């Protein structure tokens, strides 16, 4: 089951039955980039279809805090909605 949650910027662990912990891992401050948004979207969608997951805990793998918010450099580089750091609405 853990291989289904493999993502470069998110560390997944199962500390107890039914509990999935997703830790954001984008040092130094977990700023949300396009890649982080897409990876988080992918692993949470996978968790929503997994009958063994009853609870998802979202946390941080960096010591400075949970997240600094949106990566402003990513926003500056995005000049059109096609390059938006946010995933498309579903």
C-alpha positions as CSV (number, residue, x, y, z in Angstrom):
1,X,0.0,0.0,0.0
2,X,2.7,2.6,0.7
3,X,4.0,2.5,-2.9
4,X,0.6,3.9,-4.0
5,X,1.4,7.0,-2.0
6,X,4.9,7.6,-3.3
7,X,5.6,11.2,-4.3
8,X,8.8,13.2,-4.3
9,X,7.4,16.1,-2.2
10,X,5.2,14.2,0.1
11,X,6.2,11.5,2.6
12,X,3.5,8.9,3.4
13,X,3.4,6.7,6.5
14,X,0.9,4.5,8.2
15,X,1.4,4.8,11.9
16,X,-1.8,2.8,12.8
17,X,-4.5,0.8,11.0
18,X,-6.6,3.1,8.9
19,X,-4.4,6.2,9.5
20,X,-2.4,7.7,6.6
21,X,0.0,10.6,7.5
22,X,1.0,12.8,4.6
23,X,4.0,15.0,5.4
24,X,4.8,17.9,3.1
25,X,8.5,17.7,2.3
26,X,9.5,20.8,0.3
27,X,12.3,22.5,2.3
28,X,13.0,25.0,3.5
29,X,9.4,26.2,4.2
30,X,7.0,23.9,2.3
31,X,6.0,26.7,-0.1
32,X,3.2,25.4,-2.3
33,X,4.3,25.0,-5.9
34,X,2.6,23.5,-8.9
35,X,4.3,20.2,-8.3
36,X,3.4,20.1,-4.6
37,X,-0.3,20.9,-5.5
38,X,-0.4,18.1,-8.1
39,X,1.3,15.5,-5.9
40,X,-1.0,16.3,-2.9
41,X,-4.0,16.1,-5.2
42,X,-2.8,12.7,-6.5
43,X,-2.1,11.1,-3.1
44,X,-5.4,12.4,-1.6
45,X,-7.4,11.1,-4.5
46,X,-5.7,7.7,-4.1
47,X,-6.5,7.8,-0.3
48,X,-10.1,8.6,-1.1
49,X,-10.4,5.4,-3.1
50,X,-8.5,3.2,-0.6
51,X,-10.9,1.4,1.7
52,X,-8.1,0.8,4.2
53,X,-7.6,4.5,4.8
54,X,-10.1,5.9,7.4
55,X,-8.2,9.1,8.4
56,X,-5.7,11.3,6.6
57,X,-3.4,13.6,8.7
58,X,-1.7,16.4,6.8
59,X,1.5,17.6,8.5
60,X,5.0,18.9,7.7
61,X,8.4,17.3,7.3
62,X,10.3,20.5,7.8
63,X,11.1,22.0,11.3
64,X,10.2,25.6,10.5
65,X,6.4,25.0,10.4
66,X,3.6,23.6,8.3
67,X,3.9,25.8,5.2
68,X,4.8,29.3,4.1
69,X,1.9,29.3,1.7
70,X,2.0,29.8,-2.0
71,X,5.4,29.8,-3.7
72,X,5.4,33.4,-5.1
73,X,8.2,32.6,-7.5
74,X,5.9,30.0,-9.0
75,X,3.1,32.6,-9.4
76,X,5.5,35.1,-11.1
77,X,6.5,32.5,-13.6
78,X,2.8,31.6,-14.4
79,X,1.4,34.0,-16.9
80,X,-1.7,32.0,-18.0
81,X,-4.3,29.8,-16.3
82,X,-2.7,26.8,-18.1
83,X,0.4,27.4,-15.9
84,X,-1.5,28.0,-12.7
85,X,0.0,26.5,-9.5
86,X,-3.5,25.4,-8.6
87,X,-5.0,22.1,-9.9
88,X,-7.9,22.5,-12.2
89,X,-11.3,22.3,-10.5
90,X,-13.1,19.0,-10.6
